[in-house]
Amino acid sequence: MACCPAGAEPYLAADHVDTGSKTQAEGVSCYHVGEGPVGLMLLSDIFGWNSGRIRALADAFADRGYNVWIPAVMDPVEGGTDGDGLPPDFKLGARIMEVVQLSSPAGAWNPENVTVAKAEKVVKAMFASGVTKFGIVGFCYGAWLGIYLAGSLPASQLVCAAGVHPSIVAGETGIGKDPCELADRSNCPWALYPCGAPDAGGSAEGPEYDAGGGLYEALEKRFPGKNHTHRMRTMNHGFMTRGSITGETGEDTKKAITEVVQDMEAFFVSHSLRPSGRLDMAGH
C-alpha cells in the first residue's frame, strides 16, 4: 500500500498547544477534547495521532461543539511519533515497502484484522462519554481505516464519514482487494476530498474518487444521492494535516484547509450531525 504517493507533503511536527487530554480506552491510547452527544472520530495519517495539525483540527471542532476523539491505532515503528505510526525521520521513498508490509493482511496496520478492533474500543469510550451519534474524518491511511470501520458499525451510531486525501483505493488495491466491494459494505455515506488532477499521478488521487469513478459510484449505489466529492486540484496529498501554512504557498494551503472544513461541516449538517456552537478555523 503506497498510501503516501510520490510528491506527498512530508512529515510536519506538531506545534499546537493542546486543549484536550490523553486518555485510554481498554488499553488504546487516544486524544479527547470536547463534550456532548455529537461526536467526531479523527483518524490520522501514517505519522500518527500527534503529528502535524490533527490535534489543532480536533480542538477546533471541539470549539464548534463536537465531542472529538483521535485513537492511536498504529503500532509504532522505531518509537513512532508520540508512540503511534511512523517516526518523524522515516524516509517514505526509500522504505515504502515496509509500509506495504505493515498494511498487508498479516501486518500490524491492516485495518480489517488489527486496527478496526482498536478503533472500536475508542468508539465504546465515546458513547460512554455521552456521544449518541458520530462521524469520522479520516486522513490518508485514516480514510482507509475509516471505511473498514464504517462496515463494522451500525448506521444508528456512525451516521456519515469524510476522507481527505484518502488512501482507500491505494490501500485496498495494494493488498489485492477491490475498493468498490469495500465501499459496498459501508453503513454510512461519505464525503471525499481527493487531491490534484485525477490523471496527474504523483501526489494526486485518481478518478475513482470523482463522480462517475468506481469508488464514488459504489458508494452512490449504496446511498443514492447522499454522498459528496470535492476535488482539491491544487493541493498535494497530505496538505490537510501536513502541508505548510507558511512561506510562498502557505496562504493557499490555509484557504484550502478552511474550504474543506466548511464543506465537511455542510455535509455533516446534511446528515443531522450538527452540534451547537461556533467553529473558527483561522490560524489552523
Secondary structure, 3 states (H helix, E strand, C coil): CCCCCCCCCCCCCCCCCCCCEEEEECCEEEEEECCCCEEEEEECCCCCCCCCCHHHHHHHHHHHCCEEEEECCCCCCCCCECCECCCCCCCHHHHHHHHHHHHCCCCCCCHHHHHHHHHHHHHHHHHHCCCCEEEEEEECHHHHHHHHHHCCCCCCCEEEEEEECCCHHHHHHHCCCCHHHHHCCCCCCEEEECECCCCCCCCCCCHHHCCCCHHHHHHHHHCCCCCEECCECCCCCCHHHHCCCCCCCHHHHHHHHHHHHHHHHHHHHHCCCCCCCCCCCCCC
